[in-house]
Amino acid sequence: MSLFDDLWARQSGLCAICGEAMPENRWRTPHAAVWKKRRPTFDHIRPRAKGGTDAAENLQLAHADCNRRKGAAWKPSAR
């Protein structure tokens, strides 16, 4: 199973940021412009700009538009 497939299954096809459904592929959207904003993308939970890595544990799926809006924002968990 690919990392994408694993994350898709764990997240039940939902965006990790907004919680709404993501289209599984381009043909599940009514228009290319919708696909451009709603397509699933890999999001770094802890952004690389804040020391995050490309490790699978630091990745989640999010709509392209949600991922773009999040940018390098990150709140470390309190311990």
CYANA upper distance limits for C-alpha pairs under 8 A (distance plus 0.5 A):
  1 MET  CA      5 ASP  CA      6.61
  1 MET  CA      6 ASP  CA      6.93
  2 SER  CA      6 ASP  CA      6.66
  3 LEU  CA      7 LEU  CA      6.62
  3 LEU  CA     56 ALA  CA      7.83
  4 PHE  CA      8 TRP  CA      6.45
  4 PHE  CA     61 LEU  CA      8.30
  5 ASP  CA      9 ALA  CA      6.63
  6 ASP  CA     10 ARG  CA      6.71
  7 LEU  CA     11 GLN  CA      6.45
  7 LEU  CA     60 GLN  CA      6.92
  7 LEU  CA     61 LEU  CA      7.12
  8 TRP  CA     12 SER  CA      6.31
  8 TRP  CA     13 GLY  CA      5.53
  8 TRP  CA     14 LEU  CA      8.11
  8 TRP  CA     61 LEU  CA      7.64
  9 ALA  CA     13 GLY  CA      7.05
 11 GLN  CA     15 CYS  CA      7.89
 11 GLN  CA     16 ALA  CA      7.64
 11 GLN  CA     61 LEU  CA      8.33
 13 GLY  CA     21 ALA  CA      6.31
 13 GLY  CA     22 MET  CA      6.28
 13 GLY  CA     23 PRO  CA      8.27
 13 GLY  CA     24 GLU  CA      7.99
 14 LEU  CA     19 GLY  CA      5.87
 14 LEU  CA     20 GLU  CA      5.79
 14 LEU  CA     21 ALA  CA      4.86
 14 LEU  CA     22 MET  CA      6.12
 14 LEU  CA     61 LEU  CA      8.39
 14 LEU  CA     62 ALA  CA      8.17
 15 CYS  CA     19 GLY  CA      5.27
 15 CYS  CA     20 GLU  CA      5.99
 15 CYS  CA     21 ALA  CA      6.64
 15 CYS  CA     22 MET  CA      6.64
 15 CYS  CA     40 PRO  CA      8.06
 15 CYS  CA     61 LEU  CA      6.51
 15 CYS  CA     62 ALA  CA      4.90
 15 CYS  CA     63 HIS  CA      6.40
 16 ALA  CA     60 GLN  CA      6.98
 16 ALA  CA     61 LEU  CA      6.49
 16 ALA  CA     62 ALA  CA      5.86
 17 ILE  CA     62 ALA  CA      6.62
 17 ILE  CA     63 HIS  CA      8.46
 17 ILE  CA     66 CYS  CA      7.03
 17 ILE  CA     67 ASN  CA      8.19
 18 CYS  CA     62 ALA  CA      8.49
 18 CYS  CA     66 CYS  CA      7.67
 22 MET  CA     38 ARG  CA      6.83
 22 MET  CA     39 ARG  CA      6.98
 22 MET  CA     40 PRO  CA      6.64
 22 MET  CA     62 ALA  CA      8.30
 22 MET  CA     63 HIS  CA      7.06
 23 PRO  CA     28 ARG  CA      6.24
 23 PRO  CA     29 THR  CA      7.19
 23 PRO  CA     35 TRP  CA      8.28
 23 PRO  CA     38 ARG  CA      7.44
 23 PRO  CA     39 ARG  CA      6.72
 23 PRO  CA     40 PRO  CA      7.68
 24 GLU  CA     28 ARG  CA      7.18
 24 GLU  CA     39 ARG  CA      8.24
 24 GLU  CA     40 PRO  CA      8.10
 25 ASN  CA     29 THR  CA      8.15
 25 ASN  CA     39 ARG  CA      7.94
 26 ARG  CA     32 ALA  CA      7.88
 26 ARG  CA     35 TRP  CA      6.44
 26 ARG  CA     39 ARG  CA      8.09
 29 THR  CA     34 VAL  CA      6.92
 29 THR  CA     35 TRP  CA      6.41
 30 PRO  CA     34 VAL  CA      7.42
 30 PRO  CA     35 TRP  CA      8.50
 31 HIS  CA     35 TRP  CA      7.03
 32 ALA  CA     36 LYS  CA      6.68
 33 ALA  CA     37 LYS  CA      7.21
 34 VAL  CA     38 ARG  CA      6.44
 35 TRP  CA     39 ARG  CA      5.66
 36 LYS  CA     64 ALA  CA      7.60
 37 LYS  CA     63 HIS  CA      7.18
 37 LYS  CA     64 ALA  CA      5.78
 37 LYS  CA     65 ASP  CA      5.40
 38 ARG  CA     63 HIS  CA      5.32
 38 ARG  CA     64 ALA  CA      6.23
 38 ARG  CA     65 ASP  CA      6.93
 39 ARG  CA     63 HIS  CA      5.89
 39 ARG  CA     64 ALA  CA      6.16
 40 PRO  CA     61 LEU  CA      6.38
 40 PRO  CA     62 ALA  CA      5.85
 40 PRO  CA     63 HIS  CA      5.24
 40 PRO  CA     64 ALA  CA      6.55
 41 THR  CA     61 LEU  CA      5.93
 41 THR  CA     62 ALA  CA      5.88
 41 THR  CA     63 HIS  CA      6.47
 41 THR  CA     64 ALA  CA      6.05
 41 THR  CA     67 ASN  CA      7.92
 42 PHE  CA     59 LEU  CA      6.70
 42 PHE  CA     60 GLN  CA      6.22
 42 PHE  CA     61 LEU  CA      5.33
 42 PHE  CA     62 ALA  CA      6.92
 43 ASP  CA     59 LEU  CA      6.04
 43 ASP  CA     60 GLN  CA      5.73
 43 ASP  CA     61 LEU  CA      6.22
 43 ASP  CA     62 ALA  CA      6.60
 43 ASP  CA     67 ASN  CA      6.67
 44 HIS  CA     48 ARG  CA      7.50
 44 HIS  CA     52 GLY  CA      7.53
 44 HIS  CA     53 THR  CA      8.13
 44 HIS  CA     54 ASP  CA      7.81
 44 HIS  CA     58 ASN  CA      6.10
 44 HIS  CA     59 LEU  CA      5.27
 44 HIS  CA     60 GLN  CA      7.04
 45 ILE  CA     52 GLY  CA      8.07
 45 ILE  CA     58 ASN  CA      5.75
 45 ILE  CA     59 LEU  CA      6.27
 45 ILE  CA     60 GLN  CA      7.20
 45 ILE  CA     74 TRP  CA      7.90
 46 ARG  CA     50 LYS  CA      7.05
 46 ARG  CA     51 GLY  CA      7.58
 46 ARG  CA     52 GLY  CA      5.22
 46 ARG  CA     53 THR  CA      8.12
 46 ARG  CA     58 ASN  CA      6.94
 46 ARG  CA     74 TRP  CA      6.55
 47 PRO  CA     51 GLY  CA      7.11
 47 PRO  CA     52 GLY  CA      5.48
 47 PRO  CA     53 THR  CA      8.12
 47 PRO  CA     71 GLY  CA      8.41
 47 PRO  CA     72 ALA  CA      5.93
 47 PRO  CA     73 ALA  CA      7.79
 47 PRO  CA     74 TRP  CA      7.43
 48 ARG  CA     52 GLY  CA      4.65
 48 ARG  CA     53 THR  CA      6.32
 48 ARG  CA     54 ASP  CA      8.33
 48 ARG  CA     72 ALA  CA      8.33
 49 ALA  CA     72 ALA  CA      6.94
 50 LYS  CA     72 ALA  CA      7.79
 50 LYS  CA     74 TRP  CA      8.39
 52 GLY  CA     58 ASN  CA      7.53
 53 THR  CA     58 ASN  CA      7.02
 54 ASP  CA     58 ASN  CA      7.00
 54 ASP  CA     59 LEU  CA      7.51
 55 ALA  CA     59 LEU  CA      7.37
 62 ALA  CA     66 CYS  CA      6.83
 62 ALA  CA     67 ASN  CA      6.38
 63 HIS  CA     67 ASN  CA      6.56
 64 ALA  CA     68 ARG  CA      6.61
 65 ASP  CA     69 ARG  CA      6.71
 66 CYS  CA     70 LYS  CA      6.61
 67 ASN  CA     71 GLY  CA      6.80
